[in-house]
Amino acid sequence: MNWLYVVGIIVFLLGLMVSIALHEIGHLVPAKLFGVKVTQYMVGFGSTAWSRRKGETEYGIKWIPFGGYIRMIGMLPPRPGDEPGKLRSTATGPWQGLIESARDAAQEEVRPGDEDRVFYRKKWWQKVIIMSGGPAMNFVLAFIFFTILLVGIGLPVEAPIVSPETRTCVIPASEQRTTCAPGDRPTPAAQAGMKPGDHIVSFNSHKISSWDQALRLVRSHGPGPAQIGILRDGKPMTLAVTLIAQDRPNLDDPAKIDKNVGYLGVRPAEVMEQQSIGQVIGYMGELTGRVAGSLINLPEKMAGVWHAAFSGEQRDPEGPVGVVGAGRMGGEILASDLSTEKKVAIFVNLLAGFNLAIGMFNLIPLLPLDGGHIAGGLWEGIKRAYAKAVRRPKPAYVDVAKVLPLTYAVALLVMVMAGLLVYADLVNPLTLTR
């Protein structure tokens, strides 16, 4: 057994549990700040592994580390007949009975003296802040992780440095082989004496700041003699090279082939380049748009997961992955032959992406997700603002109990999706190589 693989899984699960714990703190802190009574704060599901009561709240950890929750009293308003001076109605029909049972369960938690500490009686904007706190914490964590990745570690970029993987022979773009064969002519770089580690700093007196710039200058020059300035072991040198003409894939559209462009015959080395905070914001914004698009196409993506799980089709690398799959990726990262720096970078990126996805998924405006409660709070604010504008009586609290059948349906769908992802991650997992 590869113990690094096991350690990678454990480290990722610990990171996930910390993210879940902080997500729930994002709900807990504003709830207590606004006076809502919180009876439980739990990380995980299932039976309790450890708990301790502090004041009115029980804090604990459960055995299944795939989620968490806080229990706030009075999430559902009472039925109109339970209010003083009003006649209580009788429930009829299975759905109505389900709703009334949920109301009864919610009211059982309310003790004498707790009447003003129930969630449903809080101001609409307080409800929105309480329910937004969890996703907001995930976004903060994602930003912190992305900052560590981009500013602290950097992103892999192709630098104008000769890679050790550079071939010394010319292999036409039409051929699929990667190794030199007898009879292959040497590259212009090999003939000029370029070595791995040489840092290209100029081309025909043009200063070079990036690999893309160097490549475009070489290609636009065409075949013929050129002067290349390099740094070798910190010492400046100038090499005379004679470029040759080659057909190479277009730099902007690899499906196209550029005919008879200048060819040097070197590969760039990959280095970690640190970014600025502004680039972190741009990077996270771009990724947020991609995640939003994936959520919009989630039914189609899940259909792909179904086919991958039961028909053996290849998993979509841009498709959803569950906790089990992400944990396996964590193990694969630590067990790989990558450098320690790249392992840490990929691991941090994985945790950042997972927090971003969790935060955005929870903003979907459907109960029981946080977004459903946020939508309810905003709708209540709109109704009350309208009533105040037209001088009508203050409307009642938004009654989320009325959509409990839809809530249960969404909860069942989420559980089915989670189960499908777990199964697919076991039988046909996504890996770092595809």
N, C-alpha and C positions, 0 to 999 in steps of 0.2 A: 504494500500500500504506500502511495506517495503521501507522506504526512504534510507536505506543503499544500497539497490539494485540499486536505481536510481542514488545515488551519485557515486557508483562504475562505472556505465555506463558513467556518465559525466566525471569522473576522467580519465577513459581510453581514451575517445574521445579527451580530452584535451592533454593527453600524445601523442596520435596519431597525432594531429595537430602540436604539437611541433616537432615531428619527421619529419613530412612532411615539415614544415617550415625550419628545419635545412638541410633536403635533398636538397631543392631548394637553400639554401645559399651555399651548396656545389657546385652548378653550378654557382651561381651568382658571388661569389668572384673571381674565376679564370677567368670568362668571362670578368669582369671589369678590372682585372689585365692585361689581354692580349689585352685590347682595344676594345672588342666587345661591340657594343651599345645594351643595355638592356632596353627595353621600359616598361616592366611590370614584377613585382614579385608578384605572387598571391598564397595564400594558400586556397585551396578549388576550387569548380567548381560552375557553375550556375551564378546567378545574384550577383552583388557586395554588400556586407553588409557594408563595410567600406574601404576607400582607401585614400591615401595621396600621392601627388607627391613631390619627392625630386630630384631636378636636372632633368635629362632626364628620370627618372624611376618612374613609378607609383607603390607604394606598397599598397597591400590591402588584404582583407579577403573576401571570398565568402561563400555563405550560405551552400553549400554541402561539408562537411569536409572529402571527400573521395579521395583527391589528391591535386595537386598543379602544378604550372608551372612557368617558366620564359620565356619571349618572347625576343628572340635575333633576330636582323635584319639579313637578308641575309642567312638564313639557306640553301636555294637552289641556286645553281649557275644559271646565266642567260642562255638562249638558245644560241647556237653558233652564230646565226644570229644577236644577240643583241650586239656582240662584235664589236668594230670599225673595218672597212675594210672587214667585212664578210657579205655575203648575207644571209638574214633571210629566214629560211625555213618555209613552210606552214604546219600547223598541220593537219593530216588526221587520222580518226579513233577515236572511243570514248575514248580509253585509252590515246592516244596521246593528245587529247583535254583536258583530265583531268590533265595530266602532265603540259601542257602549261598554263592552268588556275592557277595551283598551283605556277608555276614560276612567273606569272604576279602578283599574290597576294603577293609573297615574295618580288618582286622588288618594289612594291608600298610603302613599308616601308622605302626604301633607299632614303634618301634626299641628295641633293647636299652637298658634303663635307664628306659624310658617306662612300665613296667608299672603304676606307681602314679599315672600322670598321665592315664590314660584316663578319659573321661567316665563310662562305665557303672559304674566302681568307686567313684565318689564317693557320699557319704551322700545319702539320698533328699532331705533338705531342702536340700542344696547344689544338687542337680539342679533342684529347684523354683525356687530363687532365680536360678540361671543362666538358665533358660528364661523366667522371669517378668520378667527385667530388660528385655527388648526392649519388650513391651507397657507395662510400667511407665514406661519412658522416653517412650513416646507419650502416656501419660496426663499425665505431668509437663509435656510440651510443650503439650498441649491446655490444661492449667490455666494455664500461663504466657501463652499466646495469648489465652485468654478473659479473663485478668486485664488484659492490655494493652487488650483491647477494651472491657470493661465499666468498669474502674476508670480507665484512662488516657484512653480516647476517649469512652466512654459509649454508651448505646443510644438509637436514635431514639425519641422519645416525642412525643405530641401535647401541646403546651403551650397554656395559655390566652392565646395571642397571635394576633391577627388575621393570617391568611395573605395574602400577595399574590395568591393564587389565589381569594380570596373573591369570589363573584359579588355583583353589586349589585341583582339582580332575584330575584323569587320564582319558582322552577321547581318545580311539584308533583312529589312523589316518584314518581307514576305515569308521568311522562314521562322518556324516556331521554336527551333532549338535555342538553348541558352549557353552551350559550351562551344569552345573553339574546336575546329576540326583541321586535320592536315591540309595544307593548301590555302587556308584562309589568310588573307593579307593583314598585316598589322594595322592598327588604327593610327591616325595622325598623332594622337596623344602619345601612344607607345613609341612611335618613331622619334618624337621630340624629346623623350625621356621623362614624361610626366609620371609621378608616383602617387600612390595613395597617401592622402593627408595634405597634398599640395593645395594651398588656398589661392584660388584665382582672384586677383585683385584688379586686373585691367585687361582689356582686349583692344589692341590697336590704339592705345592711349586713352580709351574710354574706361573710366572707373567703374568697377563692378560692385554692386551692393546686394545682389540677389542671384540665385541660380536662374530664375526666369529671365532676368535681364541678360545674363551671360549666354543662355541658350538662344535667345532671339538674335543677339548680335552675331553669334556664330552662324546661325542659319541664314540670316540676311546677307552675310558676307559672301556666301557661295564658295566654290572651290578656289584654292589659291593660297599663297603665303600670307601669314599673319603673325603678329607679335602678341604673346600672352605673358602678362606679368603675374608672378605667383609669389607666395610666401612659403618657404620650406624650412621647417624648424625655426621659424621666426626671422629668417633671412630672406630679403627680397631677391628675386631672380627674374630674368626675362628669357623666355623660350621662343625659338623660331619654329613655327609649325606650318605645315602645308595641308590645308583642309581639302577634303575630297567631296564630291557630289554624291548625295544619297537621297533615296525616297524615304521620307519619314512621316509619321502621323502628324496631322495638323495640331498645333498647341491648343487651339480653342475648340476644335471639333475633331476628336481622335478618329471619328469614322472616315474623315477625309485624309487623303495622302498628298503631301506637298512633294512635288517633283524636283529633284536635283538641288536640294538645299545644302548649305555648308554643313559638314559633319566633322566633329572633333574626336568623338569616341570616348567620352568619360561619363560616369554616373555620379550624381551628387550624393554627398553624405547627408544623413539625416541628423539634425541637431535639435535640442530643445531650446526654443526661443521664447523668452519671457515677454508677456504682453502688459498693456496698461489697464487701469480700471475701466477706462472708456471702452476698450476692446472686450472686457468681460461683459459689460452691459450689452454691447452689440451681439456678442456670441450667444448670450443667454436669450436675448430677444429673438434671434434667428431660430434657435432651438425651440423656444416657446411656440413660435408659429408652426414649426414642424410637428410638435406634439399636438397642438390644436387641430391640425389637419388630420393627424392619426386618430384623434378622438372622434372627429366627424365621420371618418371612414371606418370606425370601430366594427360595425356589423360585418363589413366586407373583410376586414382584417381577421376577425374571429372565424369567419368561414374558411379562410386560409389556414388558420390554426387547426380547425376541425379536419380538413383534408390532410394536413401534415401528420396529425395524430392517428388517423384511422386509415389513410390511404397511402401513407409513406411518402407523400410529396415533400419536397424540400421546404424548410421553414423560410419565411420571408425575413431577411435580416432587418427590415424596417418595421416588422410586425411586433405585436405585443409579446412580452415575456413576463412570466410570473416570478414569484419569490424563489421558487425552487430553481428555475432556470438562471436567475440572476445569481443565486448562491453558487451554482455550478460554475458560472463564469468567474466568480470570485476565486474559487478553487483553481480554475484553469489559469488564471492570471498569475497566482503565486507559484504554481508548479511549472510555469513556462521558463524558457531559456532567456527571456528578456532581461535587460539590465534592471537593477533595483529601481532606478529613477523612472524607467518606463512602467514598471509594475505599479509603483505608487501612483503615477499619473493616470493609468487606465483604471485603477481601483477607485481613485477619487472621482474620476469622471463618471464611473458607474453609479456611485452613491449620489452624485449631484443629479444625474439624469433621472434616477429613481425618485428622488425627492421632488423634482420638477413635475414628473408624471403623476405622482400621488397627489400633489397639490392641485393640479389642473383637473384631474379626474374627480376630486372631491367638490369642485366648483360646478359640476354639471347640475343644473337646477331641477333635480328630481330627488324626492325623499326616498330612502333615509340618508342620502348624502348631505354633506354640509350645505351644498348649493341649494338644496330644496328648502332648508330652513332660512337661508339667506334670502331666497326669492319670496318666502312667506313674510319675512320682516319688511322687505322693500315694498311689497304689495300693501301691507298694513300701513306703512308710512304714506304711500300714495293716496290710499282711501281716506286717511285722517287729514291729510293736507287738502284734499278736495272738499271734504265735509266742512273744514274750517273756512275755506275760501267762499263757499256758497252758504255759510252760516247754518249748516245742518247739525243735528246732534252727533256727537262723537260715535263713530261706528264701533261695533264689537271687535274683540281681538280676532285676528285671522285664525280660523279653526282648521289646523292641519289634520285633525282627526278625520275630517270628511274625505281626505284622499288616502286614508290608510289602506284600502284595497290596492290602489296603485303602488303604494309604498311597499307592501308585501310582495307585489309582483316584481318590482324593481330589485328588491332585496334577493328574491329567489333567482332572478336573472344574473345578478352580480355573483351569487354563490356558484351558479352553473358555469359562468365564465371563469371564475377562479379555479374551479375543479377541472375544467377543460385545459386551462393553462398548466396546472400542475401535472396532469396526465401527459400533455404534449411535451413538457419540459423533461419528463422522465423517459419517454419512449423515443422522442425525436427532438433532442435539445438543440437550441442555437449554441454555437460555439464561436470563439474569437476568430476562427479561420474561415467562417462563412457567414 
